[in-house]
Amino acid sequence: MLTFERGMRDLGEQFYGNSGMNKIEQIQNYIHAHIRFPEKLTLKYLSNEFDVSAQPKSRPLNHTIMKPVLKNLVPYFLCLITLLLIIFYYHIDKHLNGAIFIFLTLLIPIGIILILIYFIKGVVVIITTRSAISLKFSIATLLCLASLCYVFLSPYQLSSERLESEVVIRACYEGTQNQATLKFRSDKSFELHWTGVFFYDAWYIGTWKQIGNVLYLKYDTQKSQRLGETLMLKDGYLHNIDQLSNEKKIPMFYLGYCKHEN
């Protein structure tokens, strides 16, 4: 490898002598005027002619090319993750607790707010630049609108509870500051979900069997003292046999769906 200046002069003196300097200078001036080249050149002498081939410099990969692509995909991922969290919240609430439960729960309202922001932003862009708007951008805005309609307006909500077995007996308790739902499923599992003020949220799960009109419960979690382990079906209510003598005039749990009377 020779630099352009030195290579041209050395080769000119070698093959043409001093009289050849004018030719070399003419070639040099022509290349300077018409050809852009890097500092280093490869010089070859072939059949009394110079073959000057530049060695191009490699260009680093521009990682910023991926940024617009990822930015366009944000609304799609945002809607997908938020809807999945809403659909599977039954199992999130039932099986998770602590920091991971709080984190996933907070992601739902945060996701809904971000979807709303993307939708408003999309509507503004569509109105202001209707002629230059792309189909991909319009689809993202429509997806945000559909997600918001599903969350706030749809009467039919998907739930991962459908993955559980069928409910054969259900009961409800409604207090002034708390509420509980009790479900006995066909696979002989039961679940008691108790909610109340100050974000109280507790699950009691286990297995059950029925002999006549009496239900026997075996807890996989901590036992619920208010529900007990032995229940009797009578007059549309579930009576706690363990506390039958101390039971109020009207039992806590009535059969069927919650009536929301309190």
TORLUMLUM-185730 format. One record per residue: residue number from 0; residue in one letter; x, y, z of N, C-alpha, C, CB in turn. Coordinates in steps of 0.02 Angstrom, whole numbers. Atoms other than C-alpha are relative to their C-alpha. Glycine has a CB too. Example, Ala and Ser with C-alpha at 12.3 -4.5 7.8 and 13.67 -1.06 7.14 Angstrom:
! residues 2
0|a|45|-59|0|615|-225|390|45|60|0|-50|1|62
1|s|-42|-59|-3|684|-53|357|-39|55|37|20|23|-71
This chain:
! residues 262
0|m|42|-59|0|0|0|0|44|62|0|-48|0|61
1|l|-36|-63|5|68|171|-52|-49|57|1|43|3|-64
2|t|43|-58|4|-3|343|-25|-4|23|-72|26|56|46
3|f|12|-21|69|-71|423|-180|57|43|-26|-66|38|-6
4|e|-50|-48|24|58|565|-193|66|-36|-15|11|56|51
5|r|-66|31|7|214|461|-165|-2|-56|-53|23|-29|68
6|g|4|55|48|154|311|-267|1|24|-72|-61|-40|12
7|m|4|-26|68|114|414|-421|68|26|-22|-53|56|-5
8|r|-65|-28|20|282|504|-421|54|-54|-8|23|52|53
9|d|-50|53|5|387|349|-387|-9|-42|-62|-3|-44|61
10|l|13|40|59|303|250|-524|14|39|-64|-72|-25|1
11|g|-12|-41|58|315|395|-645|75|5|-15|-28|70|10
12|e|-72|-4|10|502|414|-619|29|-67|-23|34|22|64
13|q|-27|65|17|528|226|-634|-12|-18|-73|-29|-53|45
14|f|18|23|67|438|200|-800|4|53|-54|-70|-27|2
15|y|-1|-53|51|438|368|-886|59|48|8|-64|39|3
16|g|-54|-48|-12|588|459|-813|-28|68|17|45|5|-61
17|n|21|-69|-17|583|646|-784|-53|25|-48|60|47|-1
18|s|49|-25|49|484|672|-945|-70|-25|15|20|-20|-71
19|g|66|27|-16|347|565|-876|-34|35|57|6|-71|17
20|m|30|-35|-57|315|681|-730|-60|41|-21|51|45|32
21|n|57|-40|22|201|790|-833|-63|-43|-8|16|35|-66
22|k|58|44|7|91|641|-875|-29|-20|68|20|-63|-39
23|i|23|19|-67|85|587|-694|-37|57|33|59|-22|43
24|e|33|-58|-30|40|761|-638|-67|12|-32|43|63|-7
25|q|65|-8|33|-98|770|-768|-51|-51|26|8|-8|-76
26|i|45|52|-27|-170|604|-708|-21|18|71|33|-69|-2
27|q|13|-18|-70|-154|662|-529|-50|57|5|65|20|36
28|n|46|-57|-1|-242|828|-562|-69|-21|-22|26|56|-45
29|y|65|22|25|-380|740|-659|-38|-39|55|9|-44|-63
30|i|32|39|-53|-412|617|-518|-23|44|58|47|-54|26
31|h|19|-46|-53|-411|756|-388|-62|39|-18|58|49|15
32|a|56|-43|21|-537|855|-490|-64|-39|-9|17|35|-64
33|h|60|36|20|-659|715|-536|-17|-60|45|7|-23|-69
34|i|12|61|-39|-640|570|-413|12|14|73|45|-58|-26
35|r|-9|-4|-73|-668|566|-225|26|-67|25|-67|19|36
36|f|-33|62|-22|-557|440|-136|25|9|71|57|-19|-48
37|p|-30|-4|-67|-496|397|38|74|12|-3|-14|-65|39
38|e|-70|-18|-3|-321|432|98|46|-53|-31|20|12|72
39|k|-44|53|24|-246|262|54|-30|-32|-62|12|-53|54
40|l|20|30|63|-253|187|-122|45|-59|-15|1|51|-58
41|t|-40|55|25|-196|24|-196|20|15|-72|-39|-68|5
42|l|-24|-18|67|-87|55|-349|30|-61|-34|54|56|4
43|k|-28|54|41|-50|-72|-485|20|27|-68|-52|-58|-7
44|y|-22|-21|67|47|-52|-645|-14|-58|-49|77|18|-1
45|l|20|52|47|-34|-152|-786|2|29|-71|-71|-26|17
46|s|-5|-20|70|16|-133|-971|10|74|-8|-63|-21|-38
47|n|-18|-71|3|93|40|-944|-58|46|21|23|18|-69
48|e|55|-42|-24|-71|101|-862|-6|-12|75|-67|-17|-37
49|f|10|5|-72|-114|134|-680|-72|-21|13|17|67|35
50|d|66|20|-23|-261|40|-604|-7|20|73|-12|-78|-9
51|v|6|-29|-68|-309|142|-452|-67|-22|28|7|78|-1
52|s|62|24|-32|-437|53|-342|0|20|73|-8|-78|-7
53|a|4|-23|-70|-491|133|-180|-25|-56|45|-47|62|5
54|q|23|48|-51|-515|29|-23|-52|35|43|60|-26|43
55|p|53|-36|-38|-684|83|48|3|-16|74|-69|-17|-28
56|k|2|8|-72|-700|109|233|-67|-31|20|11|67|36
57|s|62|32|-24|-825|-2|322|-38|48|44|15|-65|37
58|r|43|-44|-40|-972|90|398|-31|-39|57|-55|33|-44
59|p|30|35|-56|-1035|45|570|-76|-5|-9|16|36|66
60|l|71|10|4|-1210|-25|583|-37|53|40|-18|-69|25
61|n|38|-53|-32|-1334|110|624|-59|-32|38|-26|52|-52
62|h|51|33|-40|-1436|41|769|-63|42|6|27|-16|69
63|t|59|-43|-5|-1555|188|763|-53|-18|-51|19|72|-7
64|i|49|19|50|-1640|108|612|-58|-38|32|33|-43|-55
65|m|52|40|-31|-1735|-9|729|-47|41|45|32|-54|40
66|k|40|-40|-47|-1801|132|839|-69|16|-28|36|64|17
67|p|68|-14|25|-1945|186|723|-44|-63|-3|4|30|-69
68|v|38|62|3|-1997|4|701|-27|-19|68|43|-57|-28
69|l|21|16|-68|-2002|-29|888|-52|50|26|60|-2|47
70|k|47|-52|-22|-2093|136|917|-69|-13|-28|25|69|-20
71|n|65|14|31|-2231|85|796|-33|-61|31|9|-11|-75
72|l|28|60|-30|-2253|-81|887|-23|10|72|50|-55|-2
73|v|17|-12|-71|-2276|-3|1060|-75|-5|13|25|69|21
74|p|72|6|-14|-2467|19|1047|-26|-72|-3|-40|43|-49
75|y|22|69|6|-2488|-162|991|18|-41|62|31|-33|-63
76|f|-21|36|-60|-2386|-233|1136|-37|25|62|75|7|10
77|l|34|-30|-57|-2469|-113|1258|-71|-27|7|-1|76|-6
78|c|68|26|-1|-2645|-167|1211|-1|-75|16|-35|12|-68
79|l|-2|72|-11|-2597|-351|1209|14|-16|73|53|-32|-45
80|i|-19|14|-70|-2514|-350|1381|-56|20|48|65|36|19
81|t|53|-24|-44|-2653|-247|1462|-61|-46|-2|-21|71|-19
82|l|58|44|6|-2792|-358|1394|14|-69|30|-20|-7|-73
83|l|-17|64|-30|-2701|-516|1445|-1|3|76|69|-23|-24
84|l|3|-8|-73|-2681|-450|1622|-72|2|25|37|63|22
85|i|71|-4|-20|-2867|-410|1630|-33|-69|-6|-38|51|-44
86|i|31|65|11|-2918|-580|1559|23|-51|53|16|-26|-70
87|f|-27|50|-47|-2804|-679|1676|4|27|72|69|-21|-22
88|y|-4|-29|-68|-2833|-569|1829|-31|-47|52|-34|68|2
89|y|29|48|-47|-2940|-706|1908|54|-44|31|-53|-44|-36
90|h|-53|43|-26|-2789|-821|1924|56|41|33|29|-42|-56
91|i|-50|-43|-33|-2672|-676|1966|-22|15|72|9|66|-40
92|d|27|-16|-66|-2784|-629|2112|-3|-62|45|-69|31|-6
93|k|10|61|-39|-2812|-808|2166|65|-32|24|-38|-51|-41
94|h|-60|39|-15|-2635|-877|2163|61|43|19|17|-42|-59
95|l|-59|-42|-14|-2516|-728|2182|-14|46|59|19|40|-62
96|n|6|-49|-55|-2483|-612|2328|66|37|7|-20|-35|67
97|g|-62|-39|-13|-2355|-489|2392|14|49|-55|59|-47|7
98|a|-22|-52|46|-2254|-375|2281|-18|-15|-72|75|10|5
99|i|16|17|69|-2283|-471|2119|-74|11|-15|19|-73|-15
100|f|72|-12|10|-2472|-462|2143|-14|75|-5|-40|-30|59
101|i|11|-72|3|-2466|-275|2178|26|29|-66|36|35|59
102|f|-30|-24|63|-2352|-247|2027|-46|-14|-59|68|-31|-11
103|l|43|17|57|-2464|-340|1905|-67|35|3|-11|-75|-2
104|t|64|-36|-7|-2620|-258|1976|7|73|-22|-24|-3|73
105|l|-10|-69|20|-2547|-84|1953|13|8|-74|59|29|39
106|l|-12|-3|72|-2497|-125|1774|-64|10|-39|36|-62|-24
107|i|63|-5|36|-2680|-135|1725|-24|72|-7|-55|-41|35
108|p|20|-70|10|-2731|47|1762|51|41|-38|-14|33|66
109|i|-52|-36|37|-2563|109|1698|-6|-15|-74|71|-21|26
110|g|9|17|70|-2589|14|1536|-60|33|-31|-5|-75|-8
111|i|61|-32|26|-2766|81|1515|12|75|-12|-59|-10|49
112|i|-14|-71|9|-2705|260|1540|45|12|-61|34|29|64
113|l|-44|-7|57|-2565|237|1413|-36|-14|-66|60|-47|6
114|i|40|14|60|-2686|161|1287|-43|61|-17|-45|-62|11
115|l|41|-60|12|-2799|313|1309|43|57|-29|-32|23|66
116|i|-44|-53|26|-2651|430|1280|18|-14|-72|64|4|43
117|y|-17|17|69|-2599|337|1122|-60|11|-46|23|-73|-5
118|f|60|-9|41|-2779|342|1059|-12|74|-14|-61|-30|35
119|i|10|-73|10|-2797|531|1087|53|28|-47|1|37|68
120|k|-54|-23|43|-2628|561|1007|-12|-22|-72|67|-28|24
121|g|14|24|67|-2677|454|857|-56|38|-34|-17|-73|1
122|v|56|-38|28|-2842|545|833|23|70|-22|-57|6|51
123|v|-25|-67|17|-2753|714|836|42|-2|-64|41|29|59
124|v|-43|6|60|-2624|655|707|-42|-14|-62|53|-55|10
125|i|43|17|58|-2759|582|594|-38|62|-24|-49|-56|18
126|i|38|-60|19|-2859|744|597|46|52|-32|-35|30|61
127|t|-44|-54|25|-2710|859|568|38|-19|-63|50|19|54
128|t|-38|21|59|-2619|754|436|-36|-57|-35|72|-22|20
129|r|40|53|31|-2755|655|349|30|-25|-65|-70|25|-12
130|s|-26|20|66|-2670|655|179|63|-41|4|12|61|-42
131|a|-65|34|-5|-2503|589|242|0|-57|51|54|50|17
132|i|2|50|-53|-2563|466|375|8|-69|-30|-65|5|40
133|s|-13|67|24|-2507|285|355|-54|-48|26|70|-24|20
134|l|49|51|-21|-2618|130|366|20|-31|66|-6|-54|-54
135|k|-24|31|-63|-2509|57|505|-19|44|60|75|-11|-2
136|f|17|-46|-55|-2537|212|612|-75|-2|14|23|72|-16
137|s|73|2|-9|-2725|205|583|-21|-64|35|-36|7|-68
138|i|17|63|-32|-2732|22|631|17|1|75|37|-58|-34
139|a|-19|-5|-70|-2639|57|794|-51|42|40|70|31|7
140|t|50|-43|-33|-2763|196|837|-66|-37|9|-11|65|-39
141|l|62|38|-4|-2912|84|798|5|-56|52|-18|-29|-68
142|l|-10|52|-50|-2837|-54|906|-6|29|70|70|-32|-9
143|c|8|-33|-65|-2824|67|1053|-73|14|15|41|66|2
144|l|72|-13|-9|-3006|117|1026|-37|-64|18|-30|32|-63
145|a|33|64|-14|-3061|-65|1022|15|-25|70|21|-53|-51
146|s|-19|22|-68|-2965|-103|1182|-37|40|53|76|8|10
147|l|37|-42|-48|-3045|44|1273|-74|-18|2|9|74|-17
148|c|70|20|3|-3218|-8|1214|-11|-67|36|-24|-5|-73
149|y|7|65|-34|-3188|-185|1276|3|9|76|56|-48|-23
150|v|-10|-8|-72|-3130|-126|1448|-60|35|32|64|39|14
151|f|50|-43|-32|-3266|4|1480|-72|-12|-24|17|72|-11
152|l|67|3|28|-3414|-38|1368|-26|-70|-14|-2|39|-64
153|s|21|67|20|-3416|-223|1326|-37|-35|56|60|-42|-22
154|p|36|38|-52|-3550|-321|1421|28|-71|9|-74|-4|-17
155|y|-29|67|-3|-3455|-482|1384|75|5|11|-15|-39|-65
156|q|-70|-4|-18|-3288|-498|1470|30|-70|5|9|37|68
157|l|-35|64|-5|-3167|-642|1445|34|-5|68|52|-8|-57
158|s|-33|12|-65|-3098|-719|1604|32|-69|0|-51|7|58
159|s|-35|64|-5|-2973|-856|1639|-37|-48|47|71|10|23
160|e|39|45|-43|-3100|-925|1764|-35|-53|-41|-52|41|41
161|r|31|49|43|-3176|-1014|1615|44|-63|-8|-13|30|-69
162|l|-45|58|2|-3024|-1129|1623|-13|-47|59|73|23|0
163|e|16|41|-58|-3088|-1193|1790|-61|-44|-16|-13|43|63
164|s|58|45|10|-3218|-1331|1806|-65|37|17|8|-64|42
165|e|66|-31|-8|-3403|-1295|1812|-20|6|74|-53|-41|-38
166|v|25|-11|-68|-3483|-1224|1970|-66|-37|8|-9|76|15
167|v|61|38|-12|-3615|-1341|2042|-40|29|57|16|-74|14
168|i|34|-34|-55|-3655|-1246|2202|36|66|11|-1|-44|66
169|r|-29|-65|-15|-3628|-1062|2234|-41|35|54|3|45|-64
170|a|33|-36|-54|-3667|-951|2381|33|68|8|4|-40|67
171|c|-25|-69|-7|-3643|-769|2430|-15|26|69|-32|45|-54
172|y|11|-37|-63|-3624|-664|2586|11|74|-15|48|-25|56
173|e|-5|-72|11|-3655|-476|2584|-6|35|68|-54|25|-49
174|g|1|-40|-60|-3608|-369|2732|1|74|-16|59|-18|45
175|t|-1|-72|11|-3603|-182|2755|68|24|-25|-19|36|64
176|q|-67|-21|20|-3415|-172|2731|41|-55|-33|37|24|61
177|n|-36|54|33|-3367|-339|2656|-49|-45|-37|40|-41|50
178|q|40|45|41|-3428|-472|2536|41|-62|-15|-22|34|-66
179|a|-34|63|14|-3387|-654|2500|-41|-41|-50|11|-40|65
180|t|31|47|47|-3423|-776|2359|30|-68|12|10|23|-74
181|l|-21|69|-14|-3416|-964|2384|-22|-43|-59|-31|-26|67
182|k|15|41|59|-3405|-1086|2238|25|-71|12|33|30|-63
183|f|-17|71|-2|-3407|-1276|2239|-2|-26|-71|-49|-40|47
184|r|-6|20|70|-3346|-1348|2074|-8|-75|-9|67|23|-28
185|s|12|70|16|-3377|-1513|1986|61|-44|10|-25|-6|-71
186|d|-60|40|-12|-3196|-1568|2008|15|-8|74|60|32|-34
187|k|-4|7|-73|-3227|-1566|2197|49|50|32|20|-70|18
188|s|-38|-55|-30|-3129|-1405|2227|-49|55|19|56|26|-49
189|f|40|-57|-19|-3200|-1255|2316|44|61|11|-42|-15|64
190|e|-36|-62|-11|-3149|-1074|2333|-45|51|34|27|29|-67
191|l|34|-54|-35|-3201|-937|2452|41|64|-9|-8|-17|77
192|h|-34|-63|13|-3157|-760|2398|-33|54|42|-1|18|-76
193|w|26|-50|-47|-3177|-630|2534|33|67|-14|12|-22|74
194|t|-25|-68|12|-3160|-443|2497|-33|47|49|-13|22|-73
195|g|27|-49|-47|-3185|-291|2605|33|68|-8|8|-24|71
196|v|-27|-68|1|-3139|-112|2644|75|-2|11|-34|45|53
197|f|-73|-7|-7|-2959|-51|2645|37|-54|-40|20|-3|75
198|f|-32|46|46|-2917|-169|2500|9|-70|29|67|27|-21
199|y|-3|68|-27|-2949|-326|2601|-17|-50|-54|-48|-9|61
200|d|10|49|53|-2935|-476|2485|31|-66|22|32|25|-68
201|a|-24|64|-25|-2922|-657|2543|-33|-57|-38|-13|-6|76
202|w|24|60|34|-2939|-826|2459|10|-60|46|37|-11|-67
203|y|-3|63|-36|-2977|-992|2543|-20|-54|-50|-47|-1|64
204|i|14|52|49|-2967|-1146|2433|12|-69|31|43|9|-63
205|g|-7|68|-25|-2979|-1334|2458|-44|-48|-39|-16|-3|74
206|t|43|51|32|-3082|-1489|2417|-61|-11|43|39|-66|-11
207|w|62|10|-36|-3256|-1541|2465|-33|-66|-22|-48|59|-12
208|k|42|57|17|-3375|-1688|2469|-68|10|32|32|-68|23
209|q|69|-8|-24|-3562|-1701|2494|-30|-67|19|-43|35|-53
210|i|38|58|-22|-3659|-1829|2594|-69|25|21|37|-38|60
211|g|67|-26|-13|-3845|-1796|2588|-1|75|-12|-22|-16|71
212|n|2|-73|5|-3870|-1611|2621|56|33|40|-67|27|23
213|v|-56|-25|-40|-3706|-1592|2716|63|2|-44|12|-44|64
214|l|-62|-9|37|-3545|-1525|2638|59|-2|49|-1|67|-40
215|y|-60|5|-42|-3376|-1572|2713|58|32|-38|15|-75|18
216|l|-54|-38|32|-3231|-1455|2674|68|-19|28|-12|75|9
217|k|-69|11|-20|-3045|-1488|2678|42|56|-32|26|-72|-22
218|y|-34|-59|24|-2938|-1332|2664|72|-16|-22|2|54|55
219|d|-70|1|21|-2777|-1320|2564|37|62|24|5|-5|-76
220|t|-28|-62|-28|-2750|-1147|2636|-21|6|73|-24|63|-41
221|q|23|-11|-68|-2784|-1071|2805|-76|-7|4|22|70|25
222|k|72|12|-10|-2956|-1117|2873|-36|66|12|-12|-48|58
223|s|43|-57|-13|-3095|-987|2868|-43|-16|61|-43|18|-62
224|q|37|13|-62|-3166|-977|3043|-74|15|-9|28|42|57
225|r|70|-19|8|-3326|-894|2984|-38|-51|-43|-5|69|-31
226|l|34|50|42|-3362|-1027|2853|0|-68|33|34|-4|-68
227|g|-3|65|-33|-3303|-1179|2951|18|-56|-47|-64|-15|34
228|e|-18|59|39|-3275|-1356|2889|-60|-43|-17|51|-40|38
229|t|59|41|13|-3450|-1429|2891|-60|46|-10|-13|-50|60
230|l|56|-44|18|-3598|-1346|2805|-61|-42|-15|18|45|-60
231|m|62|34|14|-3780|-1395|2792|-43|43|-46|-39|-16|65
232|l|44|-34|46|-3892|-1349|2645|-71|-4|27|4|-31|-72
233|k|68|0|-28|-4060|-1293|2714|-33|67|-14|2|-14|76
234|d|42|-59|11|-4195|-1170|2660|35|54|-41|-23|29|66
235|g|-34|-49|43|-4085|-1087|2528|60|33|32|-49|53|-20
236|y|-58|-28|-35|-3943|-1053|2650|52|-55|14|-21|35|66
237|l|-53|45|-24|-3777|-1131|2702|8|12|74|67|12|-39
238|h|-5|-5|-72|-3777|-1164|2888|67|-31|23|-60|-34|35
239|n|-62|25|-29|-3612|-1183|2980|-18|-44|60|48|59|21
240|i|20|46|-53|-3642|-1339|3084|43|8|61|3|-73|-25
241|d|-45|-9|-58|-3490|-1303|3193|-24|56|46|71|15|-24
242|q|23|-57|-39|-3573|-1142|3250|-76|6|-3|33|66|-24
243|l|73|-2|10|-3756|-1190|3227|-36|29|59|-26|-69|-15
244|s|34|-25|-60|-3804|-1151|3406|11|75|9|25|-37|62
245|n|-15|-71|-7|-3721|-979|3397|-18|41|-62|74|9|17
246|e|15|-34|63|-3782|-938|3222|-55|51|9|-18|-50|-54
247|k|51|-51|-2|-3884|-782|3195|-66|-27|-28|22|62|-40
248|k|65|21|25|-4066|-789|3148|2|-15|-75|-53|54|15
249|i|-10|11|72|-4018|-774|2963|72|-20|-11|-19|64|-43
250|p|-70|22|10|-3861|-873|2911|37|49|-45|1|-70|-31
251|m|-41|-46|38|-3715|-783|2830|-7|-10|-75|72|-7|20
252|f|-2|14|72|-3715|-868|2659|-69|-23|-25|53|-54|-15
253|y|61|23|34|-3868|-882|2547|20|-29|-68|-51|57|-9
254|l|-16|34|63|-3869|-993|2391|-16|44|-59|-39|-66|-5
255|g|13|-37|61|-3857|-917|2219|51|57|-9|-71|28|1
256|y|-42|-57|14|-3778|-762|2145|-12|56|50|-12|26|-72
257|c|6|-57|-45|-3747|-605|2247|-55|47|-26|68|37|8
258|k|56|-43|19|-3900|-491|2247|18|74|6|-61|-16|45
259|h|-23|-69|-7|-3803|-332|2291|-54|44|34|20|30|-69
260|e|53|-36|-35|-3936|-277|2415|29|47|54|-48|-49|32
261|n|-30|-43|-52|-3815|-196|2540|44|54|-32|41|-42|51
